[in-house]
Amino acid sequence: MPDEIRHIDLSKMATMEQLRSIVKLLMNTVETMSLEIAALKKENQELKDSIKQLRGEQGRPKFSGTTKKPGKDTSSKGKEKGAKPHYWTFLKSKDFLGFFQP
């Protein structure tokens, strides 16, 4: 954290220009820290993956972008209507049981 932030005294701020400079300093500091946090998170994940690999486990999988075609319906609606009956349903049916009766 910059020393300028530690020594901010809002009671001594008299003009809007002084407040703007403080806000600008704070926003720059937040942006810098956000970038640093993102880099540290990435490094942390890479180190976790390395540890898992050394232990013989698999690391985090790396996925490429989606290749889903737009407009293609992948839902199962309507497919149930034309589906064939289950094997056990056929075995329990009267047609099958009647086949073995004299």
N, CA, C and O atoms as a GROMACS GRO file, in nm:
protein
  408
    1MET      N    1   0.085  -0.116   0.000
    1MET     CA    2   0.000   0.000   0.000
    1MET      C    3   0.090   0.124   0.000
    1MET      O    4   0.185   0.131   0.079
    2PRO      N    5   0.062   0.220  -0.087
    2PRO     CA    6   0.145   0.340  -0.092
    2PRO      C    7   0.138   0.420   0.038
    2PRO      O    8   0.036   0.422   0.107
    3ASP      N    9   0.248   0.485   0.069
    3ASP     CA   10   0.253   0.566   0.192
    3ASP      C   11   0.156   0.683   0.186
    3ASP      O   12   0.109   0.729   0.290
    4GLU      N   13   0.124   0.732   0.065
    4GLU     CA   14   0.031   0.844   0.054
    4GLU      C   15  -0.105   0.809   0.113
    4GLU      O   16  -0.173   0.895   0.170
    5ILE      N   17  -0.144   0.684   0.098
    5ILE     CA   18  -0.274   0.641   0.149
    5ILE      C   19  -0.273   0.634   0.301
    5ILE      O   20  -0.373   0.666   0.365
    6ARG      N   21  -0.164   0.593   0.357
    6ARG     CA   22  -0.156   0.581   0.503
    6ARG      C   23  -0.164   0.717   0.572
    6ARG      O   24  -0.209   0.726   0.686
    7HIS      N   25  -0.122   0.821   0.504
    7HIS     CA   26  -0.116   0.952   0.566
    7HIS      C   27  -0.229   1.045   0.522
    7HIS      O   28  -0.217   1.167   0.532
    8ILE      N   29  -0.337   0.989   0.473
    8ILE     CA   30  -0.451   1.071   0.432
    8ILE      C   31  -0.523   1.121   0.556
    8ILE      O   32  -0.555   1.043   0.646
    9ASP      N   33  -0.548   1.250   0.559
    9ASP     CA   34  -0.626   1.309   0.668
    9ASP      C   35  -0.740   1.387   0.604
    9ASP      O   36  -0.721   1.497   0.552
   10LEU      N   37  -0.859   1.329   0.606
   10LEU     CA   38  -0.973   1.390   0.539
   10LEU      C   39  -1.015   1.522   0.603
   10LEU      O   40  -1.078   1.605   0.537
   11SER      N   41  -0.982   1.543   0.728
   11SER     CA   42  -1.020   1.669   0.792
   11SER      C   43  -0.941   1.786   0.736
   11SER      O   44  -0.985   1.901   0.747
   12LYS      N   45  -0.827   1.761   0.675
   12LYS     CA   46  -0.746   1.868   0.616
   12LYS      C   47  -0.780   1.894   0.470
   12LYS      O   48  -0.726   1.986   0.409
   13MET      N   49  -0.869   1.816   0.414
   13MET     CA   50  -0.909   1.835   0.275
   13MET      C   51  -1.010   1.948   0.268
   13MET      O   52  -1.121   1.936   0.320
   14ALA      N   53  -0.972   2.057   0.203
   14ALA     CA   54  -1.059   2.173   0.198
   14ALA      C   55  -1.122   2.192   0.060
   14ALA      O   56  -1.233   2.243   0.050
   15THR      N   57  -1.051   2.152  -0.045
   15THR     CA   58  -1.102   2.178  -0.179
   15THR      C   59  -1.141   2.048  -0.247
   15THR      O   60  -1.100   1.938  -0.208
   16MET      N   61  -1.220   2.064  -0.349
   16MET     CA   62  -1.263   1.948  -0.429
   16MET      C   63  -1.145   1.889  -0.505
   16MET      O   64  -1.140   1.768  -0.529
   17GLU      N   65  -1.051   1.971  -0.543
   17GLU     CA   66  -0.934   1.922  -0.615
   17GLU      C   67  -0.851   1.828  -0.528
   17GLU      O   68  -0.799   1.728  -0.578
   18GLN      N   69  -0.839   1.858  -0.403
   18GLN     CA   70  -0.766   1.771  -0.312
   18GLN      C   71  -0.840   1.638  -0.295
   18GLN      O   72  -0.777   1.532  -0.292
   19LEU      N   73  -0.973   1.643  -0.284
   19LEU     CA   74  -1.052   1.520  -0.273
   19LEU      C   75  -1.043   1.437  -0.401
   19LEU      O   76  -1.034   1.314  -0.395
   20ARG      N   77  -1.044   1.504  -0.515
   20ARG     CA   78  -1.032   1.432  -0.643
   20ARG      C   79  -0.898   1.361  -0.653
   20ARG      O   80  -0.890   1.248  -0.700
   21SER      N   81  -0.794   1.426  -0.607
   21SER     CA   82  -0.662   1.363  -0.614
   21SER      C   83  -0.656   1.241  -0.523
   21SER      O   84  -0.594   1.140  -0.558
   22ILE      N   85  -0.719   1.249  -0.407
   22ILE     CA   86  -0.723   1.135  -0.315
   22ILE      C   87  -0.804   1.021  -0.376
   22ILE      O   88  -0.761   0.906  -0.369
   23VAL      N   89  -0.918   1.051  -0.434
   23VAL     CA   90  -1.002   0.947  -0.496
   23VAL      C   91  -0.928   0.883  -0.612
   23VAL      O   92  -0.934   0.762  -0.631
   24LYS      N   93  -0.858   0.965  -0.691
   24LYS     CA   94  -0.781   0.911  -0.803
   24LYS      C   95  -0.671   0.818  -0.753
   24LYS      O   96  -0.649   0.711  -0.809
   25LEU      N   97  -0.603   0.858  -0.647
   25LEU     CA   98  -0.499   0.774  -0.588
   25LEU      C   99  -0.558   0.642  -0.539
   25LEU      O  100  -0.500   0.536  -0.561
   26LEU      N  101  -0.672   0.650  -0.472
   26LEU     CA  102  -0.736   0.528  -0.421
   26LEU      C  103  -0.780   0.437  -0.535
   26LEU      O  104  -0.763   0.315  -0.526
   27MET      N  105  -0.837   0.493  -0.640
   27MET     CA  106  -0.882   0.412  -0.753
   27MET      C  107  -0.764   0.345  -0.823
   27MET      O  108  -0.773   0.229  -0.863
   28ASN      N  109  -0.654   0.417  -0.839
   28ASN     CA  110  -0.534   0.357  -0.900
   28ASN      C  111  -0.480   0.244  -0.813
   28ASN      O  112  -0.436   0.141  -0.865
   29THR      N  113  -0.483   0.263  -0.682
   29THR     CA  114  -0.435   0.160  -0.591
   29THR      C  115  -0.524   0.036  -0.599
   29THR      O  116  -0.474  -0.076  -0.600
   30VAL      N  117  -0.655   0.056  -0.604
   30VAL     CA  118  -0.748  -0.057  -0.615
   30VAL      C  119  -0.725  -0.133  -0.745
   30VAL      O  120  -0.724  -0.256  -0.746
   31GLU      N  121  -0.705  -0.061  -0.855
   31GLU     CA  122  -0.682  -0.126  -0.983
   31GLU      C  123  -0.552  -0.207  -0.980
   31GLU      O  124  -0.548  -0.320  -1.028
   32THR      N  125  -0.446  -0.149  -0.923
   32THR     CA  126  -0.319  -0.218  -0.915
   32THR      C  127  -0.331  -0.344  -0.830
   32THR      O  128  -0.278  -0.449  -0.867
   33MET      N  129  -0.400  -0.334  -0.719
   33MET     CA  130  -0.418  -0.450  -0.631
   33MET      C  131  -0.504  -0.556  -0.696
   33MET      O  132  -0.480  -0.675  -0.677
   34SER      N  133  -0.605  -0.515  -0.773
   34SER     CA  134  -0.690  -0.613  -0.842
   34SER      C  135  -0.608  -0.692  -0.944
   34SER      O  136  -0.624  -0.814  -0.955
   35LEU      N  137  -0.523  -0.624  -1.017
   35LEU     CA  138  -0.437  -0.694  -1.114
   35LEU      C  139  -0.341  -0.788  -1.044
   35LEU      O  140  -0.316  -0.900  -1.090
   36GLU      N  141  -0.288  -0.743  -0.932
   36GLU     CA  142  -0.194  -0.826  -0.856
   36GLU      C  143  -0.265  -0.949  -0.799
   36GLU      O  144  -0.209  -1.059  -0.799
   37ILE      N  145  -0.387  -0.932  -0.752
   37ILE     CA  146  -0.465  -1.045  -0.698
   37ILE      C  147  -0.493  -1.146  -0.808
   37ILE      O  148  -0.481  -1.267  -0.786
   38ALA      N  149  -0.531  -1.099  -0.927
   38ALA     CA  150  -0.558  -1.190  -1.039
   38ALA      C  151  -0.432  -1.269  -1.076
   38ALA      O  152  -0.440  -1.389  -1.102
   39ALA      N  153  -0.318  -1.202  -1.079
   39ALA     CA  154  -0.193  -1.271  -1.112
   39ALA      C  155  -0.159  -1.374  -1.005
   39ALA      O  156  -0.113  -1.484  -1.037
   40LEU      N  157  -0.179  -1.339  -0.878
   40LEU     CA  158  -0.150  -1.431  -0.769
   40LEU      C  159  -0.244  -1.552  -0.770
   40LEU      O  160  -0.202  -1.664  -0.740
   41LYS      N  161  -0.370  -1.530  -0.805
   41LYS     CA  162  -0.465  -1.642  -0.814
   41LYS      C  163  -0.423  -1.738  -0.925
   41LYS      O  164  -0.429  -1.860  -0.908
   42LYS      N  165  -0.380  -1.682  -1.038
   42LYS     CA  166  -0.336  -1.767  -1.148
   42LYS      C  167  -0.212  -1.847  -1.108
   42LYS      O  168  -0.204  -1.967  -1.134
   43GLU      N  169  -0.116  -1.780  -1.044
   43GLU     CA  170   0.005  -1.849  -1.000
   43GLU      C  171  -0.028  -1.956  -0.896
   43GLU      O  172   0.030  -2.064  -0.898
   44ASN      N  173  -0.120  -1.925  -0.805
   44ASN     CA  174  -0.162  -2.021  -0.702
   44ASN      C  175  -0.221  -2.146  -0.765
   44ASN      O  176  -0.191  -2.257  -0.723
   45GLN      N  177  -0.307  -2.128  -0.867
   45GLN     CA  178  -0.367  -2.244  -0.934
   45GLN      C  179  -0.263  -2.326  -1.006
   45GLN      O  180  -0.269  -2.449  -1.006
   46GLU      N  181  -0.165  -2.258  -1.069
   46GLU     CA  182  -0.058  -2.331  -1.138
   46GLU      C  183   0.024  -2.412  -1.038
   46GLU      O  184   0.062  -2.525  -1.067
   47LEU      N  185   0.050  -2.354  -0.921
   47LEU     CA  186   0.126  -2.427  -0.819
   47LEU      C  187   0.047  -2.545  -0.765
   47LEU      O  188   0.103  -2.651  -0.739
   48LYS      N  189  -0.084  -2.528  -0.748
   48LYS     CA  190  -0.169  -2.639  -0.703
   48LYS      C  191  -0.167  -2.751  -0.806
   48LYS      O  192  -0.160  -2.869  -0.770
   49ASP      N  193  -0.173  -2.714  -0.934
   49ASP     CA  194  -0.168  -2.816  -1.040
   49ASP      C  195  -0.034  -2.888  -1.040
   49ASP      O  196  -0.029  -3.010  -1.062
   50SER      N  197   0.074  -2.815  -1.016
   50SER     CA  198   0.206  -2.878  -1.011
   50SER      C  199   0.217  -2.975  -0.894
   50SER      O  200   0.274  -3.084  -0.908
   51ILE      N  201   0.162  -2.938  -0.781
   51ILE     CA  202   0.163  -3.026  -0.664
   51ILE      C  203   0.084  -3.153  -0.693
   51ILE      O  204   0.130  -3.263  -0.661
   52LYS      N  205  -0.034  -3.139  -0.754
   52LYS     CA  206  -0.114  -3.257  -0.788
   52LYS      C  207  -0.041  -3.347  -0.887
   52LYS      O  208  -0.046  -3.469  -0.876
   53GLN      N  209   0.027  -3.285  -0.983
   53GLN     CA  210   0.099  -3.364  -1.082
   53GLN      C  211   0.215  -3.440  -1.017
   53GLN      O  212   0.241  -3.555  -1.051
   54LEU      N  213   0.284  -3.376  -0.923
   54LEU     CA  214   0.393  -3.443  -0.854
   54LEU      C  215   0.343  -3.557  -0.767
   54LEU      O  216   0.414  -3.655  -0.745
   55ARG      N  217   0.220  -3.544  -0.716
   55ARG     CA  218   0.160  -3.651  -0.636
   55ARG      C  219   0.106  -3.764  -0.723
   55ARG      O  220   0.067  -3.869  -0.672
   56GLY      N  221   0.102  -3.743  -0.852
   56GLY     CA  222   0.052  -3.846  -0.943
   56GLY      C  223  -0.094  -3.827  -0.977
   56GLY      O  224  -0.154  -3.912  -1.044
   57GLU      N  225  -0.153  -3.719  -0.931
   57GLU     CA  226  -0.293  -3.691  -0.963
   57GLU      C  227  -0.299  -3.609  -1.091
   57GLU      O  228  -0.198  -3.565  -1.145
   58GLN      N  229  -0.421  -3.591  -1.137
   58GLN     CA  230  -0.439  -3.508  -1.255
   58GLN      C  231  -0.460  -3.364  -1.211
   58GLN      O  232  -0.524  -3.337  -1.110
   59GLY      N  233  -0.407  -3.273  -1.288
   59GLY     CA  234  -0.426  -3.131  -1.262
   59GLY      C  235  -0.562  -3.086  -1.311
   59GLY      O  236  -0.644  -3.167  -1.357
   60ARG      N  237  -0.585  -2.959  -1.302
   60ARG     CA  238  -0.712  -2.902  -1.347
   60ARG      C  239  -0.717  -2.910  -1.499
   60ARG      O  240  -0.623  -2.869  -1.566
   61PRO      N  241  -0.827  -2.963  -1.556
   61PRO     CA  242  -0.835  -2.975  -1.702
   61PRO      C  243  -0.846  -2.837  -1.767
   61PRO      O  244  -0.906  -2.745  -1.712
   62LYS      N  245  -0.786  -2.826  -1.885
   62LYS     CA  246  -0.792  -2.700  -1.958
   62LYS      C  247  -0.890  -2.717  -2.072
   62LYS      O  248  -0.870  -2.799  -2.161
   63PHE      N  249  -0.997  -2.640  -2.067
   63PHE     CA  250  -1.103  -2.649  -2.167
   63PHE      C  251  -1.082  -2.543  -2.273
   63PHE      O  252  -1.046  -2.429  -2.243
   64SER      N  253  -1.105  -2.581  -2.397
   64SER     CA  254  -1.102  -2.482  -2.503
   64SER      C  255  -1.240  -2.418  -2.512
   64SER      O  256  -1.332  -2.457  -2.440
   65GLY      N  257  -1.255  -2.324  -2.599
   65GLY     CA  258  -1.383  -2.255  -2.615
   65GLY      C  259  -1.494  -2.351  -2.655
   65GLY      O  260  -1.466  -2.461  -2.703
   66THR      N  261  -1.615  -2.310  -2.637
   66THR     CA  262  -1.727  -2.396  -2.670
   66THR      C  263  -1.741  -2.407  -2.822
   66THR      O  264  -1.717  -2.311  -2.895
   67THR      N  265  -1.780  -2.524  -2.866
   67THR     CA  266  -1.800  -2.547  -3.009
   67THR      C  267  -1.946  -2.575  -3.038
   67THR      O  268  -1.980  -2.635  -3.141
   68LYS      N  269  -2.031  -2.532  -2.948
   68LYS     CA  270  -2.175  -2.556  -2.964
   68LYS      C  271  -2.227  -2.473  -3.081
   68LYS      O  272  -2.201  -2.354  -3.092
   69LYS      N  273  -2.302  -2.539  -3.168
   69LYS     CA  274  -2.358  -2.470  -3.282
   69LYS      C  275  -2.484  -2.396  -3.239
   69LYS      O  276  -2.571  -2.455  -3.174
   70PRO      N  277  -2.496  -2.270  -3.273
   70PRO     CA  278  -2.616  -2.197  -3.234
   70PRO      C  279  -2.738  -2.246  -3.310
   70PRO      O  280  -2.730  -2.281  -3.427
   71GLY      N  281  -2.850  -2.249  -3.242
   71GLY     CA  282  -2.975  -2.288  -3.305
   71GLY      C  283  -3.004  -2.436  -3.301
   71GLY      O  284  -3.116  -2.478  -3.333
   72LYS      N  285  -2.908  -2.516  -3.262
   72LYS     CA  286  -2.930  -2.660  -3.255
   72LYS      C  287  -2.997  -2.694  -3.122
   72LYS      O  288  -2.946  -2.659  -3.016
   73ASP      N  289  -3.110  -2.761  -3.128
   73ASP     CA  290  -3.185  -2.798  -3.009
   73ASP      C  291  -3.128  -2.927  -2.952
   73ASP      O  292  -3.128  -3.030  -3.020
   74THR      N  293  -3.079  -2.922  -2.830
   74THR     CA  294  -3.021  -3.040  -2.766
   74THR      C  295  -3.109  -3.095  -2.655
   74THR      O  296  -3.067  -3.184  -2.580
   75SER      N  297  -3.228  -3.042  -2.643
   75SER     CA  298  -3.316  -3.091  -2.537
   75SER      C  299  -3.374  -3.226  -2.574
   75SER      O  300  -3.370  -3.267  -2.690
   76SER      N  301  -3.427  -3.297  -2.475
   76SER     CA  302  -3.484  -3.429  -2.500
   76SER      C  303  -3.637  -3.422  -2.510
   76SER      O  304  -3.703  -3.525  -2.509
   77LYS      N  305  -3.692  -3.303  -2.518
   77LYS     CA  306  -3.838  -3.291  -2.530
   77LYS      C  307  -3.885  -3.355  -2.660
   77LYS      O  308  -3.824  -3.336  -2.765
   78GLY      N  309  -3.990  -3.428  -2.651
   78GLY     CA  310  -4.048  -3.490  -2.769
   78GLY      C  311  -3.987  -3.624  -2.802
   78GLY      O  312  -4.048  -3.702  -2.877
   79LYS      N  313  -3.871  -3.654  -2.750
   79LYS     CA  314  -3.808  -3.782  -2.779
   79LYS      C  315  -3.869  -3.894  -2.697
   79LYS      O  316  -3.863  -4.011  -2.736
   80GLU      N  317  -3.927  -3.859  -2.583
   80GLU     CA  318  -3.987  -3.962  -2.498
   80GLU      C  319  -4.110  -4.024  -2.562
   80GLU      O  320  -4.140  -4.142  -2.539
   81LYS      N  321  -4.181  -3.948  -2.643
   81LYS     CA  322  -4.304  -3.998  -2.704
   81LYS      C  323  -4.278  -4.115  -2.799
   81LYS      O  324  -4.354  -4.211  -2.801
   82GLY      N  325  -4.171  -4.106  -2.876
   82GLY     CA  326  -4.142  -4.210  -2.974
   82GLY      C  327  -4.045  -4.314  -2.923
   82GLY      O  328  -4.000  -4.400  -3.000
   83ALA      N  329  -4.013  -4.309  -2.796
   83ALA     CA  330  -3.914  -4.403  -2.741
   83ALA      C  331  -3.974  -4.543  -2.731
   83ALA      O  332  -4.094  -4.559  -2.708
   84LYS      N  333  -3.890  -4.642  -2.748
   84LYS     CA  334  -3.934  -4.780  -2.736
   84LYS      C  335  -3.955  -4.813  -2.589
   84LYS      O  336  -3.887  -4.757  -2.503
   85PRO      N  337  -4.049  -4.904  -2.559
   85PRO     CA  338  -4.071  -4.940  -2.419
   85PRO      C  339  -3.950  -5.013  -2.364
   85PRO      O  340  -3.876  -5.079  -2.437
   86HIS      N  341  -3.932  -5.000  -2.238
   86HIS     CA  342  -3.820  -5.063  -2.170
   86HIS      C  343  -3.834  -5.215  -2.176
   86HIS      O  344  -3.946  -5.266  -2.186
   87TYR      N  345  -3.724  -5.287  -2.170
   87TYR     CA  346  -3.723  -5.433  -2.179
   87TYR      C  347  -3.810  -5.497  -2.072
   87TYR      O  348  -3.885  -5.590  -2.101
   88TRP      N  349  -3.801  -5.448  -1.948
   88TRP     CA  350  -3.879  -5.508  -1.839
   88TRP      C  351  -4.028  -5.480  -1.857
   88TRP      O  352  -4.111  -5.560  -1.814
   89THR      N  353  -4.062  -5.371  -1.919
   89THR     CA  354  -4.202  -5.342  -1.947
   89THR      C  355  -4.258  -5.448  -2.041
   89THR      O  356  -4.372  -5.492  -2.025
   90PHE      N  357  -4.179  -5.487  -2.138
   90PHE     CA  358  -4.223  -5.590  -2.232
   90PHE      C  359  -4.238  -5.724  -2.161
   90PHE      O  360  -4.334  -5.797  -2.188
   91LEU      N  361  -4.147  -5.759  -2.071
   91LEU     CA  362  -4.155  -5.886  -2.000
   91LEU      C  363  -4.278  -5.893  -1.910
   91LEU      O  364  -4.334  -6.001  -1.891
   92LYS      N  365  -4.321  -5.781  -1.856
   92LYS     CA  366  -4.437  -5.778  -1.768
   92LYS      C  367  -4.568  -5.768  -1.845
   92LYS      O  368  -4.676  -5.784  -1.786
   93SER      N  369  -4.562  -5.743  -1.974
   93SER     CA  370  -4.684  -5.723  -2.050
   93SER      C  371  -4.761  -5.855  -2.067
   93SER      O  372  -4.706  -5.964  -2.053
   94LYS      N  373  -4.888  -5.840  -2.098
   94LYS     CA  374  -4.975  -5.957  -2.114
   94LYS      C  375  -4.937  -6.037  -2.238
   94LYS      O  376  -4.950  -6.159  -2.239
   95ASP      N  377  -4.889  -5.971  -2.342
   95ASP     CA  378  -4.850  -6.040  -2.464
   95ASP      C  379  -4.737  -6.139  -2.437
   95ASP      O  380  -4.739  -6.252  -2.486
   96PHE      N  381  -4.640  -6.096  -2.361
   96PHE     CA  382  -4.526  -6.182  -2.334
   96PHE      C  383  -4.567  -6.296  -2.241
   96PHE      O  384  -4.530  -6.411  -2.264
   97LEU      N  385  -4.644  -6.266  -2.136
   97LEU     CA  386  -4.686  -6.370  -2.041
   97LEU      C  387  -4.781  -6.469  -2.107
   97LEU      O  388  -4.780  -6.588  -2.075
   98GLY      N  389  -4.864  -6.421  -2.198
   98GLY     CA  390  -4.955  -6.509  -2.266
   98GLY      C  391  -4.887  -6.602  -2.363
   98GLY      O  392  -4.942  -6.706  -2.399
   99PHE      N  393  -4.769  -6.568  -2.406
   99PHE     CA  394  -4.695  -6.649  -2.498
   99PHE      C  395  -4.653  -6.782  -2.435
   99PHE      O  396  -4.647  -6.884  -2.504
  100PHE      N  397  -4.624  -6.781  -2.305
  100PHE     CA  398  -4.579  -6.902  -2.239
  100PHE      C  399  -4.693  -6.984  -2.177
  100PHE      O  400  -4.671  -7.096  -2.133
  101GLN      N  401  -4.812  -6.929  -2.173
  101GLN     CA  402  -4.923  -7.003  -2.113
  101GLN      C  403  -4.992  -7.087  -2.219
  101GLN      O  404  -5.005  -7.044  -2.334
  102PRO      N  405  -5.036  -7.209  -2.181
  102PRO     CA  406  -5.100  -7.298  -2.279
  102PRO      C  407  -5.242  -7.255  -2.312
  102PRO      O  408  -5.308  -7.319  -2.393
   0.00000   0.00000   0.00000
